[in-house]
Amino acid sequence: MRLLHLLFVALLILKSLSVHAQMNRSMVFDGITRSYIVYTPSSYTPGTPLPLVFVLHGFTQTAQNIMDVSGFNNVADTGNFIVAYPNGVGNAWNSNSGMTGGSTADDIGFIKALTDTLFNLYGIDTTRVYSCGFSAGGYMSHRLACESSQCFAAIASVSGTMSTAAYTACNPTRTTPALQIHGTADAIVSYNGGIGGVSVDDVIAKWVSLDACPTIPAVVGLPNTNSTDNSTVECSSYYPCSSNSEVKLLKVINGGHQWPGTNALLGGLGTINRDINASAEIWNFVRNYSCNTISTSVVKPQELSITLEHLAADFYRVNLEFPAVVSYTVYDLHGRKMLSANTTNDGIIDISLLEHGYYVLVLAANNMVVSYRLLL
């Protein structure tokens, strides 16, 4: 009997902890009651300023839907950040699309007010606030970066581009690192654009221009770790951009209107890629940036040619037409950054600390980017 009592108490404690970690809240903004779910990681200690990631649902979805589809709570536990899942008015966002059923609410103002509310509740790190979303939520994340007076340290979009109106109006006052994840077989938001929306290539070109990135990306095919999902992923990295930021595209070849890596069967339409986990990819991208490190101005670079000379073993020399600082980044074949730095005065690159294997070395200076495949 005593054992049953102890088990009952233990279950109550566990339930109390889970309620504390995940809470359904609401606030009134612009005369409308707006609801949201907030999740604090298992290691959260009150008073500790943690990063905040907004995850915005797709059209007709809810905060609960995108929380279940994305599995972002698990990533928050690992990365030690807070996640907020707001609900759009009428299950929609005001992405400036003009589409039937789209919201006309002041969602830019709402997200800013919600950030302030979460700061008051949890003392979040306001220099590390990020937004990402699925489909319409991706559209909205782009619009936040383009038009909000609030600083988003980085944004990401899955299966969502920009409406034509939002694309035209996009004129941010600061550099914004941006990640786009999109399937080439997306039947809802076409990779190539369509009525009321621009193409993925247009979105990437927009951020490349706004962030003063190299116009030629480093392109790496990611390993096809799941041969049964009928899709692969190609990573294009435009780096370094202004303030050492980055624009990145994960192109899901034959991927549908889905959140890659999800276990949800009704999260979208079409092929689900399982070579990557979109939530982990998003966090690994945005976590590198804060509003303290990104610029409020953009300087256009000067063109330059770069060549690489192999000296001996794991040492290389960068040769330039004229003196300039060259940034170099080494990626493994999963697209993960292993090294990132600037060359020394003599142009020497030392990669002897890396383990043996294949890597991609990306050199960038001014408006020129070149990449080399290395075998150590």
C-alpha positions as CSV (number, residue, x, y, z in Angstrom):
1,M,0.0,0.0,0.0
2,R,2.8,2.3,0.9
3,L,4.5,1.5,-2.4
4,L,1.4,2.5,-4.4
5,H,1.2,5.7,-2.4
6,L,4.8,6.6,-3.3
7,L,4.2,5.8,-7.0
8,F,1.1,8.0,-7.0
9,V,3.2,10.9,-5.4
10,A,5.9,10.3,-8.0
11,L,3.4,10.5,-10.8
12,L,2.0,13.8,-9.4
13,I,5.5,15.2,-9.3
14,L,6.2,14.2,-12.9
15,K,2.9,15.7,-14.0
16,S,3.7,18.9,-12.2
17,L,7.1,19.2,-13.8
18,S,5.7,18.7,-17.3
19,V,3.0,21.3,-16.7
20,H,5.6,23.7,-15.6
21,A,7.8,23.0,-18.7
22,Q,4.9,23.4,-21.2
23,M,2.3,26.0,-20.6
24,N,-0.7,27.3,-22.5
25,R,-1.0,31.0,-22.1
26,S,-2.8,34.0,-23.6
27,M,-2.6,37.8,-23.8
28,V,-4.7,40.6,-25.2
29,F,-3.1,42.5,-28.1
30,D,-4.9,45.0,-30.3
31,G,-8.2,44.1,-28.7
32,I,-7.8,40.4,-29.6
33,T,-7.1,37.6,-27.2
34,R,-4.1,35.8,-28.6
35,S,-3.0,32.4,-27.3
36,Y,0.3,30.6,-27.4
37,I,2.2,27.6,-26.0
38,V,5.6,28.2,-24.3
39,Y,8.1,25.4,-23.5
40,T,11.0,25.8,-21.2
41,P,13.8,23.2,-21.4
42,S,14.3,20.6,-18.7
43,S,17.4,22.4,-17.5
44,Y,15.8,25.8,-17.2
45,T,16.6,27.8,-14.1
46,P,14.4,30.9,-13.4
47,G,16.5,34.1,-13.8
48,T,18.8,32.6,-16.4
49,P,18.4,34.5,-19.7
50,L,17.9,31.9,-22.4
51,P,17.5,32.3,-26.2
52,L,14.0,32.3,-27.6
53,V,12.8,30.5,-30.7
54,F,9.4,31.3,-32.2
55,V,8.0,28.4,-34.2
56,L,5.0,29.6,-36.4
57,H,2.4,27.1,-37.7
58,G,1.2,26.8,-41.2
59,F,-2.1,27.9,-42.7
60,T,-5.0,26.0,-41.0
61,Q,-2.6,24.6,-38.4
62,T,-2.4,25.5,-34.7
63,A,0.4,26.0,-32.2
64,Q,-0.2,22.4,-31.0
65,N,0.1,21.1,-34.5
66,I,3.5,22.6,-35.3
67,M,4.8,21.7,-31.8
68,D,3.9,18.0,-32.6
69,V,5.2,18.1,-36.2
70,S,8.5,19.9,-35.5
71,G,9.5,18.1,-32.3
72,F,11.2,21.4,-31.3
73,N,10.8,20.7,-27.6
74,N,13.3,17.9,-27.8
75,V,15.8,20.2,-29.6
76,A,15.1,22.9,-26.9
77,D,16.1,20.4,-24.2
78,T,19.4,19.7,-25.9
79,G,20.1,23.3,-26.9
80,N,18.9,24.9,-23.7
81,F,16.5,27.5,-25.2
82,I,12.9,28.5,-24.8
83,V,10.3,27.8,-27.5
84,A,7.2,29.7,-28.2
85,Y,4.4,28.5,-30.4
86,P,1.9,31.4,-31.1
87,N,-1.5,30.9,-32.7
88,G,-2.4,33.0,-35.6
89,V,-5.8,34.6,-35.8
90,G,-8.1,32.2,-37.6
91,N,-5.2,29.7,-37.9
92,A,-3.5,32.1,-40.3
93,W,-0.8,34.7,-40.4
94,N,-0.7,38.2,-42.0
95,S,2.1,37.5,-44.5
96,N,0.9,40.3,-46.7
97,S,-0.3,37.7,-49.3
98,G,-3.9,39.0,-49.8
99,M,-5.0,35.3,-50.1
100,T,-8.5,34.2,-49.2
101,G,-8.5,33.2,-45.5
102,G,-5.3,35.1,-44.7
103,S,-5.2,37.1,-41.6
104,T,-5.2,40.9,-41.5
105,A,-4.1,41.1,-37.9
106,D,-1.1,43.1,-36.8
107,D,1.1,40.0,-36.4
108,I,4.4,41.9,-36.6
109,G,3.2,44.0,-33.6
110,F,1.8,40.9,-31.8
111,I,5.2,39.0,-32.0
112,K,7.0,42.0,-30.7
113,A,4.5,42.3,-27.8
114,L,4.8,38.6,-27.1
115,T,8.6,38.9,-27.0
116,D,8.2,41.6,-24.3
117,T,5.7,39.4,-22.4
118,L,8.1,36.4,-22.5
119,F,10.9,38.7,-21.3
120,N,8.8,39.7,-18.3
121,L,7.9,36.1,-17.6
122,Y,11.2,34.3,-18.2
123,G,13.9,37.0,-18.6
124,I,14.8,35.7,-22.1
125,D,18.0,36.9,-23.8
126,T,16.5,39.6,-26.1
127,T,19.7,39.6,-28.2
128,R,19.0,36.0,-29.2
129,V,15.4,35.9,-30.4
130,Y,14.8,33.8,-33.6
131,S,11.8,33.0,-35.7
132,C,11.1,30.0,-37.9
133,G,8.0,28.5,-39.3
134,F,6.3,26.1,-41.7
135,S,4.5,27.2,-44.9
136,A,2.6,30.3,-43.9
137,G,4.7,30.5,-40.8
138,G,7.8,30.6,-43.0
139,Y,6.3,33.4,-45.0
140,M,5.7,35.2,-41.7
141,S,9.2,34.6,-40.5
142,H,10.6,36.2,-43.6
143,R,8.2,39.2,-43.1
144,L,9.3,39.7,-39.5
145,A,13.0,39.9,-40.6
146,C,12.1,42.3,-43.4
147,E,9.7,44.7,-41.6
148,S,9.8,44.4,-37.8
149,S,11.6,47.0,-35.7
150,Q,12.5,44.1,-33.4
151,C,15.9,42.5,-34.0
152,F,15.6,38.9,-35.0
153,A,19.1,37.5,-34.8
154,A,18.4,34.9,-37.5
155,I,15.3,33.4,-39.2
156,A,14.5,30.1,-41.0
157,S,11.6,29.0,-43.2
158,V,10.4,25.5,-44.0
159,S,8.2,25.2,-47.2
160,G,7.4,28.9,-47.1
161,T,8.7,31.7,-49.3
162,M,7.6,35.3,-49.5
163,S,4.4,36.8,-50.9
164,T,5.0,39.1,-53.9
165,A,3.9,42.1,-51.8
166,A,6.2,41.2,-48.9
167,Y,9.1,40.5,-51.2
168,T,8.7,44.0,-52.8
169,A,8.4,45.7,-49.4
170,C,11.3,43.9,-47.8
171,N,13.8,46.5,-46.7
172,P,15.4,45.5,-43.4
173,T,17.6,47.9,-41.5
174,R,20.0,45.2,-40.3
175,T,21.8,42.1,-41.6
176,T,19.6,39.0,-41.0
177,P,21.1,35.5,-41.4
178,A,18.5,33.3,-43.2
179,L,18.0,29.6,-43.7
180,Q,15.5,28.2,-46.3
181,I,14.5,24.5,-46.3
182,H,12.3,23.6,-49.3
183,G,11.3,20.6,-51.3
184,T,11.5,20.7,-55.1
185,A,8.3,18.7,-55.4
186,D,6.3,20.9,-53.0
187,A,2.8,21.0,-54.4
188,I,1.5,23.6,-52.0
189,V,4.2,26.3,-52.1
190,S,6.0,25.7,-55.4
191,Y,9.8,25.8,-55.4
192,N,9.6,27.8,-58.6
193,G,7.0,30.3,-57.3
194,G,3.5,30.9,-58.4
195,I,0.4,33.0,-57.9
196,G,1.0,35.4,-55.1
197,G,4.4,34.1,-54.1
198,V,8.0,34.2,-55.3
199,S,10.3,31.3,-55.9
200,V,12.9,29.9,-53.5
201,D,15.7,31.2,-55.8
202,D,14.2,34.7,-55.6
203,V,14.1,34.5,-51.8
204,I,17.7,33.4,-51.6
205,A,18.8,36.1,-54.0
206,K,16.9,38.7,-52.0
207,W,18.8,37.8,-48.7
208,V,22.1,37.4,-50.5
209,S,21.7,40.9,-51.9
210,L,20.4,42.4,-48.6
211,D,23.2,40.7,-46.5
212,A,26.0,41.5,-49.0
213,C,26.8,37.8,-49.5
214,P,29.0,36.2,-52.1
215,T,26.8,35.5,-55.2
216,I,28.3,32.1,-55.7
217,P,27.6,29.5,-53.0
218,A,29.5,26.6,-51.7
219,V,27.4,23.6,-52.7
220,V,27.6,20.2,-50.9
221,G,25.4,17.2,-51.4
222,L,24.5,15.8,-48.0
223,P,24.8,12.1,-47.3
224,N,21.7,10.1,-48.3
225,T,21.4,8.4,-44.9
226,N,17.9,7.1,-45.6
227,S,17.6,5.4,-49.0
228,T,13.9,4.7,-48.7
229,D,12.6,8.2,-48.4
230,N,12.9,8.9,-52.2
231,S,14.7,12.2,-51.6
232,T,18.1,13.8,-51.0
233,V,19.4,17.1,-49.7
234,E,21.7,19.6,-51.3
235,C,23.2,22.4,-49.1
236,S,24.1,25.8,-50.7
237,S,25.9,28.1,-48.3
238,Y,26.5,31.8,-49.1
239,Y,29.2,32.8,-46.7
240,P,30.6,35.0,-45.3
241,C,28.0,37.8,-45.6
242,S,28.0,41.2,-43.9
243,S,28.9,40.8,-40.1
244,N,30.1,37.3,-40.9
245,S,26.5,36.1,-41.3
246,E,25.3,33.5,-43.8
247,V,22.4,32.7,-46.1
248,K,21.8,29.0,-46.5
249,L,19.6,26.8,-48.6
250,L,18.8,23.2,-47.9
251,K,17.2,22.0,-51.1
252,V,15.3,18.8,-50.6
253,I,15.4,17.1,-54.0
254,N,11.9,15.5,-54.6
255,G,10.8,16.7,-51.1
256,G,7.2,17.6,-50.6
257,H,5.4,20.2,-48.5
258,Q,6.7,18.7,-45.3
259,W,8.9,19.3,-42.2
260,P,12.0,17.1,-42.9
261,G,12.6,14.5,-40.2
262,T,9.1,14.7,-38.7
263,N,7.3,11.6,-37.4
264,A,3.9,13.2,-37.9
265,L,1.9,11.5,-40.7
266,L,-0.5,14.5,-41.2
267,G,2.0,17.4,-40.9
268,G,2.0,18.2,-44.6
269,L,1.7,16.8,-48.1
270,G,4.1,14.7,-50.2
271,T,7.5,13.1,-49.5
272,I,9.1,13.5,-46.1
273,N,12.9,13.7,-46.2
274,R,14.6,11.8,-43.4
275,D,18.2,12.5,-44.2
276,I,18.0,15.7,-42.1
277,N,16.0,16.9,-39.1
278,A,14.7,20.4,-39.9
279,S,14.4,21.5,-36.3
280,A,18.0,20.5,-35.5
281,E,19.2,22.1,-38.7
282,I,17.4,25.3,-37.8
283,W,18.8,25.5,-34.3
284,N,22.3,24.6,-35.5
285,F,22.1,27.5,-37.9
286,V,20.4,30.3,-35.8
287,R,22.3,29.6,-32.6
288,N,25.5,31.1,-34.1
289,Y,24.0,34.6,-34.2
290,S,22.9,37.4,-31.8
291,C,21.8,40.9,-32.3
292,N,25.1,42.1,-30.7
293,T,27.1,40.6,-33.5
294,I,25.1,41.5,-36.6
295,S,25.4,44.8,-38.4
296,T,22.9,47.6,-38.9
297,S,24.5,48.5,-42.2
298,V,25.6,46.6,-45.3
299,V,28.8,47.3,-47.2
300,K,29.0,45.9,-50.8
301,P,32.2,44.0,-51.4
302,Q,34.8,44.3,-54.1
303,E,35.4,41.4,-56.5
304,L,38.6,39.4,-56.2
305,S,40.0,36.1,-57.4
306,I,41.3,33.5,-55.0
307,T,43.5,30.4,-55.6
308,L,44.6,27.7,-53.2
309,E,48.1,26.2,-53.0
310,H,48.8,22.9,-51.3
311,L,52.1,23.2,-49.4
312,A,52.5,20.0,-47.4
313,A,50.5,17.6,-45.3
314,D,47.5,19.6,-43.9
315,F,48.8,23.1,-44.7
316,Y,47.6,25.3,-47.5
317,R,48.4,28.8,-48.7
318,V,45.8,31.2,-50.1
319,N,47.0,33.4,-53.0
320,L,45.3,36.6,-53.9
321,E,45.5,39.2,-56.7
322,F,45.8,42.0,-54.1
323,P,45.8,42.1,-50.3
324,A,42.6,41.2,-48.5
325,V,41.3,39.3,-45.5
326,V,40.1,35.9,-46.6
327,S,37.6,33.9,-44.5
328,Y,37.8,30.2,-44.6
329,T,35.3,27.6,-43.5
330,V,35.7,23.8,-43.4
331,Y,32.5,21.7,-43.7
332,D,32.2,18.0,-43.2
333,L,30.1,16.0,-45.6
334,H,27.1,16.5,-43.4
335,G,27.3,20.2,-44.0
336,R,28.5,21.0,-40.5
337,K,31.1,23.7,-39.8
338,M,34.2,22.2,-38.4
339,L,36.5,25.3,-38.7
340,S,35.9,28.9,-39.4
341,A,38.5,31.7,-39.3
342,N,40.4,34.3,-41.2
343,T,43.8,33.6,-42.9
344,T,47.0,34.8,-41.2
345,N,49.2,37.5,-42.8
346,D,51.1,34.9,-44.9
347,G,47.8,33.3,-46.1
348,I,48.5,29.9,-44.4
349,I,45.6,27.6,-43.4
350,D,46.3,24.9,-40.9
351,I,43.7,22.1,-40.8
352,S,45.9,19.5,-39.1
353,L,43.5,19.3,-36.1
354,L,40.8,17.7,-38.2
355,E,40.3,13.9,-38.3
356,H,41.0,12.0,-41.5
357,G,38.2,12.1,-44.0
358,Y,36.6,14.2,-46.8
359,Y,35.9,17.9,-46.2
360,V,34.8,21.0,-48.2
361,L,37.0,24.1,-47.8
362,V,35.2,27.4,-48.7
363,L,37.3,30.5,-49.2
364,A,35.6,33.9,-49.4
365,A,36.9,37.4,-49.8
366,N,34.9,40.4,-51.0
367,N,32.5,39.2,-53.7
368,M,34.4,36.0,-54.5
369,V,33.8,32.5,-53.1
370,V,35.6,29.3,-54.2
371,S,35.3,25.8,-52.7
372,Y,37.7,22.8,-52.7
373,R,37.1,19.2,-51.7
374,L,39.9,18.0,-49.4
375,L,40.9,14.5,-48.4
376,L,42.9,14.4,-45.2
